[in-house]
């Protein structure tokens, strides 16, 4: 039977029973290389190593050796993220197999796809089936995301349905960003400065200061500016896709006793770069001779994203066997951008977007540590999210430039020719209530049974929905959709059951069956007719998974594998009627997903470590009609059949003059579609991305420097594609970031 252990973390006792809280488990052995330098500051953020090979993850009074966690999880430690220059969440997709993203609404607002489960909608009121968490706080709306990839302890990616241990139920999985926390008793910190191509300047750092025996504070910041890489050839207009952002996070740790711990976090971030550029195809739409990363854009407004967040996490031992944890949070966000949708100097199609959101959430759970075969987690969760959305279609505003008669407000009132504007706006309120549980029972020394249940009640209201037509001067000429209201109320019972078997201390097999759920959604793309107003049904997934976790050769070789089968019901997607151009939010009734992952780490010597990961996917729509087309047999979007990540970490010098190390990374993705119609011309072909960095660290660990590069071959690829050829004469494409490189220097104190 697995022993119950305790360890001192930041001066307090932390229980470590057999069942690790899944939301903090980690499966990348490379973390062992940096864990010794990370501070175990709180129960949700402790990473330890045993003999340099075993990784132990502590989470909400529950801790377990990495290889004993029966779930498919990948993670990157904070130091590794910093060295690899992972500065925005979008870049995680190149580090984790079977994780993809769509950037339809721009950088740092990723729409993740995990194991083929994705959101086939680009509306700003939606929430992805792959949930994003910051320090256990669910961030559902795009307006809450902001700048967050700084001063992190680690990032975890949990594959498969999550719900028995997470605040929000999800069908695809979870991406959890965990920040560093204050340290009692010591003053510590760091400062990094960097410069790169595109005239990039950046700085980030943090300082942790004790304020007494029981109180400590930490302040972290990040700042970056860079010129745009999408070169604007329109005279007098700035380049697009620039960087201009900052983020500040403050944390206060209070430990009044060994049995109580509280962390108060507050953060804000602001981004106002030149907006992303759209690569429009075919080439005839653009000026002849325009390069792939050149654009003639007449709309170059700044993209503005502002976030505020406050959260309080508290853990109190009620007894030697029971502890209660509370996570209370409040978020506010604002996202505004003006998209040059046609990607040209004309005003064929341009869309201003506005998204304002606030959120309050409360997670409360009771955790046991009985020291025997049985343990449990019992929790309750509440989330209230309020959103305001406004979108305008500006179509053919410069029609006079083509020599055609000028369009007047009266013309728009009669027949809506080119030159008219169409705007919708609405308020959205969603509330989610849940009770969840997770239990484990060690039947024998080798066999453990696990299970969990979750009951969710979701309520939603879309109110004050209104769509209007305006003349070219912004004069209201007609109400297209009168003030309307939609509601939904949905209940769901989901859960998980499984078992794991220890063949020996270093080899474990596990299997589980779980059900995932995603709440209904409102359509944000209704513009012309009340029939477009719709509520998409809740998504559901039934997931079967088998896995292996193993270590060999004196734990120098770690191999983790998983295979899965999903039955995917009612995937939500935007449907465009080919006859009327009306957009409704509907469901694909049924799809099937098969696949697997394998992650391998080999510590070839004390100086060389090899890393590799393989992801396999086979997706198929079993039943569905999209835009009047039967899509049965088609692939799901954002689901390449094969992905690969690999790398090498080699220390080439370790002496009194310091340590010099070389690091190389490769990411391969096979061809994929970004839409379920599988239009051949919109397929993204397979591509390879190469990255690397050379690091130096002084012998005392105080000083460091790094030379880094990403997309070293300057590969041109797409991260999103939308078919607008029939209606507007072009395809809408987001291009991936080109080659970037630079140097960073830093100090620790």
KEFI-585797 format. One record per residue (C-alpha): residue in one letter; x, y, z. Coordinates in steps of 0.05 Angstrom, whole numbers, padded with zeros to 5 digits, always signed. Example, Ala and Ser with C-alpha at 12.3 -4.5 7.8 and 13.67 -1.06 7.14 Angstrom:
2
A+00246-00090+00156/S+00273-00021+00143/
// end
This chain:
749
X+00000+00000+00000/X+00025+00070-00017/X+00050+00104+00046/X+00022+00171+00070/X+00080+00219+00076/X+00089+00289+00103/X+00139+00342+00084/X+00156+00412+00108/X+00136+00464+00057/X+00153+00537+00073/X+00154+00520+00147/X+00089+00481+00152/X+00067+00409+00148/X+00034+00386+00083/X-00003+00320+00080/X+00015+00274+00023/X-00035+00217+00016/X-00042+00168-00039/X-00088+00207-00085/X-00055+00268-00118/X-00102+00323-00136/X-00103+00315-00211/X-00104+00389-00226/X-00032+00395-00203/X-00001+00332-00230/X+00057+00338-00279/X+00085+00289-00330/X+00147+00320-00361/X+00209+00291-00328/X+00252+00349-00353/X+00224+00388-00294/X+00273+00350-00250/X+00330+00391-00279/X+00302+00457-00252/X+00260+00436-00193/X+00318+00445-00145/X+00319+00519-00160/X+00244+00530-00152/X+00214+00551-00085/X+00160+00508-00054/X+00117+00566-00033/X+00047+00540-00027/X+00007+00476-00030/X-00013+00487-00102/X+00058+00502-00124/X+00109+00455-00095/X+00154+00414-00140/X+00208+00370-00110/X+00257+00318-00135/X+00282+00254-00103/X+00353+00234-00124/X+00345+00280-00184/X+00298+00231-00219/X+00231+00232-00184/X+00185+00292-00188/X+00135+00303-00132/X+00077+00351-00143/X+00041+00379-00083/X-00030+00406-00092/X-00083+00427-00041/X-00057+00380+00014/X-00048+00323-00036/X+00019+00302-00064/X+00046+00242-00102/X+00107+00221-00141/X+00097+00242-00213/X+00099+00172-00240/X+00044+00150-00192/X-00007+00199-00221/X-00056+00159-00265/X-00073+00213-00316/X-00044+00241-00381/X-00013+00307-00362/X+00044+00348-00392/X+00078+00408-00361/X+00134+00458-00368/X+00169+00488-00308/X+00175+00563-00301/X+00251+00566-00311/X+00244+00524-00374/X+00188+00568-00401/X+00232+00629-00389/X+00293+00600-00423/X+00252+00576-00483/X+00222+00646-00490/X+00150+00623-00482/X+00120+00692-00470/X+00048+00680-00490/X-00001+00623-00482/X-00005+00613-00558/X+00065+00584-00558/X+00047+00526-00513/X+00018+00490-00573/X+00089+00480-00600/X+00111+00447-00535/X+00056+00397-00521/X+00035+00341-00568/X-00039+00338-00587/X-00047+00411-00565/X-00065+00459-00621/X-00092+00530-00624/X-00132+00575-00669/X-00116+00649-00666/X-00177+00676-00702/X-00184+00734-00652/X-00110+00749-00646/X-00047+00734-00606/X-00052+00720-00532/X-00126+00702-00539/X-00117+00629-00560/X-00172+00581-00576/X-00141+00515-00554/X-00156+00447-00584/X-00135+00385-00544/X-00140+00315-00573/X-00184+00342-00628/X-00234+00375-00581/X-00240+00448-00601/X-00286+00508-00607/X-00312+00518-00678/X-00333+00589-00663/X-00294+00655-00661/X-00344+00697-00622/X-00318+00736-00563/X-00376+00714-00518/X-00357+00641-00521/X-00316+00597-00474/X-00270+00542-00500/X-00281+00468-00485/X-00208+00469-00464/X-00210+00510-00400/X-00155+00560-00381/X-00139+00570-00307/X-00094+00620-00272/X-00076+00595-00203/X-00140+00552-00202/X-00183+00610-00224/X-00223+00594-00287/X-00216+00646-00343/X-00272+00632-00391/X-00279+00697-00431/X-00225+00724-00477/X-00226+00791-00441/X-00198+00758-00377/X-00136+00727-00409/X-00089+00786-00418/X-00015+00781-00401/X-00001+00722-00355/X+00061+00683-00379/X+00111+00713-00330/X+00139+00693-00262/X+00108+00624-00268/X+00126+00563-00229/X+00097+00517-00283/X+00044+00506-00335/X+00004+00442-00335/X-00037+00413-00392/X-00087+00360-00370/X-00117+00319-00427/X-00187+00293-00427/X-00252+00314-00392/X-00241+00351-00326/X-00295+00363-00274/X-00288+00320-00212/X-00231+00364-00186/X-00236+00428-00226/X-00281+00487-00214/X-00310+00488-00284/X-00331+00427-00323/X-00297+00418-00390/X-00300+00369-00448/X-00230+00376-00476/X-00183+00387-00417/X-00149+00443-00380/X-00089+00489-00385/X-00068+00512-00316/X-00019+00570-00306/X+00012+00569-00236/X+00050+00631-00212/X+00106+00634-00162/X+00087+00655-00092/X+00122+00693-00035/X+00173+00658+00010/X+00174+00665+00085/X+00239+00684+00118/X+00281+00704+00058/X+00287+00761+00009/X+00297+00737-00061/X+00285+00760-00132/X+00311+00767-00202/X+00313+00816-00260/X+00319+00799-00334/X+00331+00847-00392/X+00328+00829-00465/X+00334+00854-00536/X+00313+00820-00601/X+00298+00831-00674/X+00240+00874-00694/X+00271+00923-00644/X+00243+00883-00585/X+00257+00910-00516/X+00234+00871-00455/X+00243+00867-00380/X+00215+00821-00327/X+00229+00806-00255/X+00203+00794-00186/X+00221+00806-00113/X+00197+00767-00052/X+00203+00802+00015/X+00187+00775+00085/X+00143+00821+00127/X+00150+00783+00191/X+00151+00710+00213/X+00081+00696+00184/X+00076+00745+00127/X+00111+00754+00060/X+00098+00792-00004/X+00119+00783-00076/X+00114+00831-00134/X+00127+00809-00206/X+00124+00847-00271/X+00135+00840-00346/X+00143+00892-00400/X+00155+00885-00475/X+00154+00927-00538/X+00170+00907-00609/X+00158+00933-00679/X+00108+00897-00722/X+00131+00839-00766/X+00074+00847-00816/X+00104+00901-00860/X+00053+00952-00883/X+00069+00976-00954/X+00014+01029-00952/X+00051+01096-00950/X+00048+01130-00882/X+00016+01070-00846/X+00051+01032-00790/X+00069+00958-00791/X+00020+00909-00759/X+00028+00852-00708/X+00072+00892-00661/X+00082+00882-00586/X+00066+00933-00532/X+00046+00905-00465/X+00058+00901-00391/X+00033+00860-00332/X+00040+00868-00256/X+00022+00815-00204/X+00025+00823-00129/X+00019+00766-00079/X+00013+00766-00003/X+00025+00703+00037/X-00001+00697+00108/X+00013+00635+00151/X-00014+00649+00221/X+00000+00576+00242/X+00022+00509+00215/X-00051+00493+00202/X-00072+00555+00162/X-00046+00588+00099/X-00075+00645+00057/X-00051+00676-00008/X-00080+00740-00035/X-00064+00756-00108/X-00079+00818-00149/X-00058+00831-00220/X-00069+00877-00279/X-00045+00877-00350/X-00051+00922-00411/X-00037+00910-00485/X-00043+00963-00539/X-00002+00939-00599/X-00019+00951-00672/X-00070+00897-00687/X-00054+00833-00724/X-00054+00833-00800/X-00096+00788-00845/X-00063+00751-00902/X-00116+00751-00956/X-00117+00701-01012/X-00117+00693-01072/X-00058+00737-01089/X-00101+00776-01138/X-00134+00809-01079/X-00068+00838-01057/X-00024+00885-01098/X+00020+00844-01146/X+00089+00834-01118/X+00068+00838-01045/X+00108+00789-01003/X+00080+00737-00955/X+00093+00780-00894/X+00075+00846-00928/X+00007+00878-00926/X-00029+00940-00950/X-00074+00954-00891/X-00114+01019-00884/X-00139+01001-00814/X-00080+01003-00765/X-00114+01019-00700/X-00084+00994-00635/X-00113+00932-00603/X-00131+00946-00531/X-00138+00893-00477/X-00141+00910-00403/X-00149+00860-00346/X-00158+00865-00270/X-00159+00805-00224/X-00162+00791-00150/X-00163+00723-00116/X-00157+00695-00046/X-00135+00623-00035/X-00140+00595+00036/X-00126+00527+00065/X-00142+00510+00138/X-00131+00443+00173/X-00195+00426+00210/X-00160+00367+00242/X-00103+00319+00228/X-00146+00285+00176/X-00189+00340+00145/X-00172+00406+00110/X-00215+00458+00077/X-00193+00500+00017/X-00227+00562-00010/X-00211+00598-00076/X-00249+00664-00084/X-00238+00707-00145/X-00261+00769-00182/X-00242+00787-00254/X-00255+00845-00300/X-00232+00851-00372/X-00240+00894-00433/X-00220+00877-00505/X-00228+00924-00564/X-00199+00918-00633/X-00213+00941-00704/X-00198+00886-00754/X-00178+00900-00826/X-00213+00836-00846/X-00199+00842-00921/X-00124+00854-00909/X-00120+00906-00965/X-00121+00981-00975/X-00194+00977-00994/X-00252+00980-00946/X-00285+00917-00972/X-00294+00886-00902/X-00274+00914-00835/X-00300+00893-00767/X-00294+00930-00700/X-00302+00885-00639/X-00319+00902-00567/X-00319+00853-00509/X-00328+00874-00436/X-00335+00822-00381/X-00336+00813-00305/X-00334+00749-00266/X-00341+00725-00194/X-00324+00653-00174/X-00321+00613-00110/X-00292+00543-00102/X-00296+00508-00035/X-00272+00438-00021/X-00259+00389+00036/X-00199+00343+00031/X-00185+00281+00073/X-00120+00250+00096/X-00142+00189+00135/X-00077+00152+00129/X-00115+00091+00107/X-00137+00062+00041/X-00196+00111+00031/X-00192+00185+00018/X-00237+00237-00015/X-00246+00307-00040/X-00315+00340-00036/X-00326+00408-00066/X-00376+00461-00086/X-00367+00513-00141/X-00403+00576-00164/X-00387+00622-00223/X-00422+00684-00247/X-00400+00715-00313/X-00429+00778-00344/X-00410+00798-00415/X-00426+00856-00462/X-00412+00844-00536/X-00416+00891-00596/X-00395+00875-00667/X-00402+00916-00731/X-00396+00893-00803/X-00369+00950-00847/X-00378+00928-00919/X-00354+00966-00979/X-00348+01034-00946/X-00303+01060-01002/X-00350+01041-01058/X-00341+01110-01089/X-00269+01095-01103/X-00292+01044-01155/X-00329+01098-01193/X-00397+01072-01172/X-00453+01118-01148/X-00447+01141-01077/X-00488+01104-01026/X-00533+01146-00982/X-00570+01131-00917/X-00634+01128-00958/X-00604+01074-01002/X-00588+01032-00941/X-00659+01041-00916/X-00686+01012-00981/X-00642+00953-00998/X-00576+00948-00960/X-00526+00956-01017/X-00452+00957-01007/X-00432+01015-00962/X-00481+01000-00907/X-00462+00981-00836/X-00492+00925-00794/X-00484+00923-00718/X-00508+00877-00663/X-00500+00882-00588/X-00524+00844-00528/X-00514+00829-00454/X-00499+00758-00432/X-00504+00730-00361/X-00483+00659-00344/X-00485+00625-00276/X-00457+00557-00260/X-00468+00517-00196/X-00435+00451-00182/X-00421+00398-00129/X-00364+00351-00144/X-00327+00294-00111/X-00266+00251-00121/X-00249+00187-00082/X-00195+00134-00081/X-00191+00066-00048/X-00128+00023-00044/X-00157-00047-00053/X-00088-00079-00048/X-00016-00056-00045/X-00016-00054-00121/X-00088-00039-00142/X-00123+00027-00129/X-00195+00042-00149/X-00214+00115-00165/X-00277+00151-00181/X-00314+00217-00178/X-00382+00249-00192/X-00402+00320-00210/X-00471+00352-00213/X-00474+00417-00252/X-00531+00467-00260/X-00520+00521-00312/X-00565+00581-00326/X-00556+00631-00382/X-00590+00694-00407/X-00577+00733-00470/X-00614+00799-00463/X-00620+00865-00499/X-00600+00832-00564/X-00610+00880-00621/X-00585+00885-00692/X-00590+00947-00735/X-00571+00973-00803/X-00536+01040-00810/X-00521+01085-00869/X-00449+01102-00888/X-00452+01162-00841/X-00473+01119-00782/X-00546+01140-00784/X-00594+01086-00761/X-00638+01067-00820/X-00671+01002-00798/X-00679+00954-00740/X-00664+00884-00766/X-00672+00844-00702/X-00715+00877-00649/X-00694+00875-00575/X-00695+00801-00558/X-00680+00754-00501/X-00660+00681-00498/X-00652+00636-00437/X-00627+00566-00422/X-00625+00522-00360/X-00585+00458-00362/X-00568+00404-00311/X-00515+00351-00320/X-00487+00292-00282/X-00418+00272-00303/X-00360+00235-00271/X-00302+00188-00275/X-00285+00117-00255/X-00219+00081-00262/X-00165+00039-00232/X-00089+00036-00233/X-00044-00024-00221/X+00029-00020-00198/X+00068-00075-00233/X+00129-00053-00194/X+00151+00012-00161/X+00171+00041-00229/X+00116+00015-00275/X+00042+00030-00270/X-00016+00018-00317/X-00083+00054-00311/X-00150+00058-00344/X-00210+00103-00335/X-00277+00122-00364/X-00300+00194-00357/X-00355+00240-00383/X-00345+00313-00399/X-00395+00369-00408/X-00395+00440-00436/X-00453+00486-00422/X-00499+00512-00478/X-00478+00576-00515/X-00512+00636-00546/X-00501+00659-00618/X-00463+00724-00624/X-00465+00727-00700/X-00539+00743-00713/X-00545+00806-00756/X-00601+00802-00807/X-00660+00761-00783/X-00689+00738-00716/X-00684+00666-00740/X-00608+00672-00730/X-00618+00677-00655/X-00604+00609-00627/X-00577+00570-00568/X-00529+00513-00582/X-00541+00451-00540/X-00491+00428-00488/X-00431+00389-00513/X-00416+00321-00483/X-00359+00272-00488/X-00352+00200-00466/X-00278+00184-00459/X-00241+00118-00450/X-00167+00121-00434/X-00112+00069-00421/X-00044+00091-00399/X+00026+00069-00378/X+00076+00105-00335/X+00144+00075-00330/X+00217+00086-00313/X+00277+00043-00331/X+00353+00041-00326/X+00358+00066-00255/X+00303+00117-00272/X+00345+00149-00326/X+00292+00132-00378/X+00220+00155-00369/X+00166+00132-00417/X+00093+00153-00408/X+00039+00132-00458/X-00036+00138-00465/X-00088+00114-00515/X-00159+00141-00517/X-00227+00136-00551/X-00277+00194-00550/X-00350+00195-00569/X-00362+00270-00582/X-00434+00294-00581/X-00463+00362-00601/X-00399+00400-00616/X-00419+00473-00621/X-00404+00509-00686/X-00424+00569-00728/X-00467+00549-00788/X-00474+00596-00848/X-00535+00586-00892/X-00509+00587-00964/X-00575+00615-00991/X-00587+00672-00942/X-00518+00681-00908/X-00554+00677-00841/X-00508+00652-00785/X-00535+00606-00731/X-00499+00571-00675/X-00515+00497-00680/X-00487+00429-00662/X-00452+00373-00699/X-00492+00314-00671/X-00436+00262-00666/X-00362+00252-00679/X-00310+00200-00661/X-00238+00212-00638/X-00184+00159-00632/X-00112+00173-00612/X-00054+00169-00565/X+00008+00203-00538/X+00077+00179-00518/X+00128+00222-00480/X+00200+00199-00471/X+00257+00229-00431/X+00326+00198-00431/X+00380+00224-00384/X+00436+00196-00428/X+00489+00223-00382/X+00492+00273-00326/X+00506+00325-00380/X+00457+00305-00435/X+00382+00296-00434/X+00339+00277-00494/X+00264+00292-00499/X+00211+00268-00548/X+00136+00267-00552/X+00089+00238-00604/X+00015+00252-00613/X-00033+00212-00658/X-00104+00231-00676/X-00158+00200-00720/X-00221+00242-00721/X-00285+00231-00760/X-00352+00265-00761/X-00406+00211-00757/X-00466+00256-00769/X-00475+00330-00786/X-00498+00383-00836/X-00457+00447-00842/X-00475+00504-00890/X-00522+00456-00926/X-00466+00404-00936/X-00466+00334-00906/X-00399+00331-00869/X-00404+00258-00849/X-00336+00226-00856/X-00297+00292-00852/X-00242+00307-00803/X-00253+00353-00743/X-00219+00420-00744/X-00151+00432-00710/X-00136+00358-00708/X-00072+00339-00745/X-00062+00264-00749/X+00010+00267-00724/X+00048+00316-00680/X+00118+00310-00654/X+00160+00350-00604/X+00232+00335-00589/X+00294+00366-00559/X+00362+00360-00530/X+00392+00393-00468/X+00467+00388-00463/X+00515+00418-00413/X+00581+00429-00449/X+00618+00464-00392/X+00609+00463-00317/X+00668+00494-00280/X+00689+00550-00234/X+00677+00599-00291/X+00604+00578-00297/X+00559+00531-00334/X+00547+00532-00409/X+00489+00492-00439/X+00459+00482-00508/X+00385+00469-00520/X+00349+00452-00585/X+00275+00441-00598/X+00235+00415-00657/X+00160+00415-00668/X+00126+00379-00725/X+00052+00381-00744/X+00021+00342-00801/X-00032+00374-00846/X-00097+00397-00815/X-00161+00435-00829/X-00187+00495-00791/X-00260+00481-00810/X-00304+00419-00813/X-00322+00426-00887/X-00249+00404-00902/X-00243+00452-00961/X-00179+00429-00997/X-00151+00498-01011/X-00157+00517-00937/X-00117+00457-00912/X-00054+00475-00874/X+00002+00430-00900/X+00051+00397-00852/X+00107+00440-00825/X+00166+00439-00778/X+00187+00493-00728/X+00257+00496-00700/X+00279+00534-00638/X+00339+00536-00592/X+00378+00574-00539/X+00448+00576-00511/X+00451+00591-00437/X+00507+00612-00390/X+00502+00615-00314/X+00555+00638-00266/X+00583+00588-00216/X+00547+00621-00158/X+00481+00622-00197/X+00473+00697-00192/X+00485+00717-00264/X+00459+00688-00329/X+00455+00702-00402/X+00419+00670-00461/X+00420+00674-00536/X+00355+00648-00565/X+00317+00639-00630/X+00248+00614-00650/X+00222+00591-00718/X+00295+00590-00740/X+00279+00570-00812/X+00229+00627-00818/X+00173+00578-00837/X+00109+00609-00864/X+00047+00575-00838/X-00024+00591-00818/X-00057+00589-00749/X-00128+00602-00774/X-00164+00601-00841/X-00236+00621-00859/X-00272+00615-00926/X-00296+00683-00949/X-00284+00671-01023/X-00356+00666-01046/X-00381+00726-01009/X-00321+00773-01011/X-00272+00744-01060/X-00217+00724-01012/X-00197+00674-00959/X-00184+00701-00889/X-00118+00676-00859/X-00077+00687-00797/X-00003+00675-00808/X+00044+00647-00755/X+00100+00690-00725/X+00164+00692-00767/X+00235+00681-00743/X+00251+00717-00679/X+00316+00719-00640/X+00351+00758-00587/X+00393+00759-00524/X+00373+00761-00451/X+00415+00776-00390/X+00393+00768-00318/X+00412+00768-00245/X+00385+00734-00183/X+00390+00759-00112/
// end
